Amino acid sequence: MPKFIKIGELIKLLNSSKESKKKISSHNLRFWEKQFKQIKPKKINNQRYYSSKQIDILKLIIFLLKEKRLTISGVKNELNSNNYKLDDYNSLSLKADYYRFNLKKKSKKILYKLKRLKKYGKKDTY
């Protein structure tokens, strides 16, 4: 069974990166739900729950809007195009750019943690 997370936890997850200057808020997510048919959260007791597949789609939408500077209609066209789903092996595709961007972000985070660990040493967690 896939794990579902609430909208508040999703916002914390999406805003956890230090690179993003503008933070994503709940009204952005609700607006994107209306704009993109791929995002359909499960509603239980009038609360939104997002699956891991929807979280990946949201991260991709944020990347296309913020980093690639596409418009909402441009992002819709990319998500609706059939060749988009098959472009995992095309190194010049937007999806490859997305994976490259995330890999760079994660490696910078790891390098930052390593530098801090080398500088200050291991902290006691007693």
RAFENQUI-V964793 format. One line per field, one symbol per residue. ss: DSSP state (H for helix, E for strand, C for the rest). psi: psi as a letter, one per 40 degrees, with the letter a starting at -180 (. if undefined). A space follows every 50 residues. Layout:
BEGIN
ss->???
psi->???
END
This chain:
BEGIN
ss->CCCCEEHHHHHHHHCCCCCCCCCCCHHHHHHHHHHCCCCCCEEECCEEEE CHHHHHHHHHHHHHHHHCCCCHHHHHHHHHCHHHHCCCCCCCCHHHHHHH HHHHHHHHHHHHHHHHHHHHCCCCCC
psi->hihiiiddddddddediedhdhihiddddddddddheehgihhhffihhh iddddddddddddddddefiiddddddddeideddefdeheeiddddddd dddddddddddddddddddeihihf.
END
